[in-house]
Amino acid sequence: MRERLEALRKEALAGIAAARDVRALQELRVRYLGKKGALTEILRGMGSLPPEERPRVGELANEVRRALEAALAERQAALERAALEARLSAERLDVTLPGRPIPIGARHPLLQVIEEIEDIFIGLGFEVAEGPEVESDYYNFEALNLPKGHPARDMQDSFYITEEILLRTHTSPVQIRTMEAKGGAVPVKIICPGKVYRRDDDDATHSHQFMQVEGLVVDRGIRMSDLKGVLLAFAREMFGADVAIRLRPSYFPFTEPSAEVDITCVMCGGRGCRVCKETGWLEILGAGMVHPDVLRAGGYDPEQVSGFAFGMGVERIAMLKYGIDDIRHFYTNDVRFLEQF
Ligand code: 2U9
């Protein structure tokens, strides 16, 4: 019996030492120490021993049980330590690795140019006014001296929603609305940035939807020289201190007299190049003295006050400033284009 116990100890300790995981250990525990295990099996045979041998064999059996329990606990601890270590080294983080860059967006170049234009005019004492993109025929045309059937309505083919409602073709209705809201008070000194819509075929220089900034000043004694001074200040801040402007006579229904405004070519400084078609000048604006009928439509007496107005296409300004050759770049949202600004 003693030999059987010693053999059991030897075999069990070898098995425990060789166990590869906690499950295998658990199986060994059941096999040797469980209710139907090998040790219990041997102890059942105690009855056949002579009584004087039983205490010593019993003691040996307890010693073997303690030894196996100790070996199981120790092996279990070692296996758990190894498993933890393996997990920790598998999950190790290298905190010195450079982080993954999070690409951040940028403001759209057109928005940047609009804000630059706004800053310049705010510096000259203007306020920024905004209004609806869906307009009535009255605010978009009628109040601006463009009655139904006026040939200039053909120049701006429009997106009509109903007979009387359309997508605005310019931001001028905002100026009419602002004058109305002022109830005849002066001064009016506003710029109106925003989207406008025209039924054009899209190409490198035309878009059916584009951005405008228009401006309006109404006060007592406003003269054409005020218009010239403001536009010269704007052109110098926008394109450089050494640019000059020139005014060419033109026609708009809402201004009289009207002018187209050029700056000296930003590419060649006025010497003549491909961009300015060898003229040395680039057209950037339309402008003029507000027509008396338009002042009246806004609630002002043209005998008491006068005003000037101007309008520019933001894409054109941005294209000239940054040398962009196709207006469609602004609307196709290719990040390789957008991230350059
Ligand atoms: C009111 C009175 C007058 C706004 C004006 C222009 C001249 C002009 C064009 C420039 C390029 C439009 O974007 S564009 O195609 N605009 O030439 N705009 S005067 O005149 C106004 C506006 C409102 C009450």
Boltz pocket constraint, residues with backbone or C-beta under 6 A from the ligand:
constraints:
  - pocket:
      binder: B
      contacts: [[A, 170], [A, 172], [A, 173], [A, 175], [A, 176], [A, 211], [A, 212], [A, 214], [A, 215], [A, 216], [A, 252], [A, 254], [A, 255], [A, 259], [A, 284], [A, 285], [A, 286], [A, 287], [A, 288], [A, 290], [A, 291], [A, 294], [A, 309], [A, 310], [A, 311], [A, 312], [A, 313], [A, 314]]
      max_distance: 6.0
